[in-house]
Amino acid sequence: MMHYCAMTPDGHQVRLQATVSETVADQLDFRFSEATNLHSEAAPHMRRVLMTISDRNHYSEQWTKTENGKETVFNLNFVRRR
């Protein structure tokens, strides 16, 4: 997965790679692989995205941002509109 960051003035592109779980079929776990234009590891950037499909109408994403060694988690929940 490629994440184009708008958090920094010059932007950067973070690539995350999914791991396959043989026990959890409803999740995709993307973790930091590499980045382009990331000036330092201390700069704010996404380190992980966990996607979970709860059922055919509900889906969630958990984004983990790292900045100066501190992690912040953002939760997004989506519901299908009928």
PEVENKA-V733721 format. One record per pair of residues at least 6 apart in sequence whose ideal C-beta (glycine too) atoms are under 7 Angstrom apart, sorted by the first residue. I is the first residue (numbers start at 1). J is the second residue. D is the distance in Angstrom with one decimal. If there is no record, write none. Layout:
i:I j:J d:D
i:I j:J d:D
//
This chain:
i:1 j:16 d:4.7
i:1 j:30 d:5.0
i:1 j:49 d:6.6
i:2 j:13 d:5.9
i:2 j:15 d:5.7
i:3 j:14 d:4.5
i:3 j:16 d:6.6
i:3 j:46 d:5.0
i:4 j:11 d:6.7
i:4 j:13 d:5.6
i:5 j:11 d:5.6
i:5 j:12 d:5.1
i:5 j:14 d:6.4
i:5 j:45 d:6.3
i:7 j:44 d:5.0
i:8 j:43 d:6.4
i:8 j:44 d:6.7
i:10 j:37 d:6.5
i:11 j:37 d:6.6
i:12 j:35 d:5.6
i:12 j:36 d:6.3
i:12 j:37 d:4.1
i:12 j:38 d:4.5
i:12 j:45 d:6.5
i:13 j:35 d:6.5
i:13 j:36 d:4.5
i:13 j:37 d:6.5
i:14 j:32 d:6.5
i:14 j:35 d:4.7
i:14 j:45 d:5.4
i:14 j:46 d:5.2
i:15 j:33 d:4.7
i:15 j:34 d:5.2
i:15 j:35 d:6.8
i:16 j:30 d:3.8
i:16 j:31 d:5.9
i:16 j:32 d:5.8
i:16 j:33 d:5.9
i:16 j:49 d:5.9
i:17 j:30 d:6.6
i:17 j:31 d:6.3
i:17 j:33 d:4.4
i:18 j:28 d:5.2
i:18 j:29 d:6.5
i:18 j:30 d:5.0
i:19 j:29 d:5.1
i:19 j:31 d:6.8
i:21 j:27 d:6.5
i:21 j:29 d:6.9
i:26 j:52 d:6.0
i:26 j:53 d:4.8
i:27 j:50 d:6.4
i:27 j:51 d:6.5
i:27 j:52 d:5.0
i:28 j:51 d:4.4
i:29 j:50 d:5.4
i:30 j:48 d:6.6
i:30 j:49 d:4.3
i:31 j:48 d:5.3
i:32 j:47 d:4.6
i:32 j:48 d:6.8
i:35 j:45 d:6.2
i:38 j:45 d:5.8
i:42 j:68 d:4.9
i:42 j:69 d:7.0
i:44 j:65 d:6.0
i:44 j:67 d:3.9
i:45 j:65 d:7.0
i:45 j:66 d:6.2
i:46 j:63 d:6.0
i:46 j:64 d:6.9
i:46 j:65 d:5.7
i:47 j:64 d:5.1
i:47 j:66 d:4.6
i:48 j:64 d:4.0
i:49 j:61 d:6.2
i:49 j:63 d:5.4
i:50 j:62 d:4.3
i:51 j:61 d:5.3
i:52 j:60 d:4.9
i:53 j:59 d:5.4
i:54 j:60 d:6.8
i:57 j:79 d:6.2
i:57 j:80 d:4.3
i:58 j:79 d:5.9
i:59 j:78 d:4.6
i:60 j:75 d:6.7
i:60 j:76 d:6.4
i:60 j:77 d:4.8
i:60 j:78 d:6.8
i:61 j:76 d:4.5
i:62 j:73 d:6.1
i:62 j:75 d:5.4
i:63 j:74 d:4.5
i:64 j:71 d:5.5
i:64 j:73 d:5.3
i:65 j:71 d:7.0
i:65 j:72 d:4.8
i:65 j:74 d:7.0
//
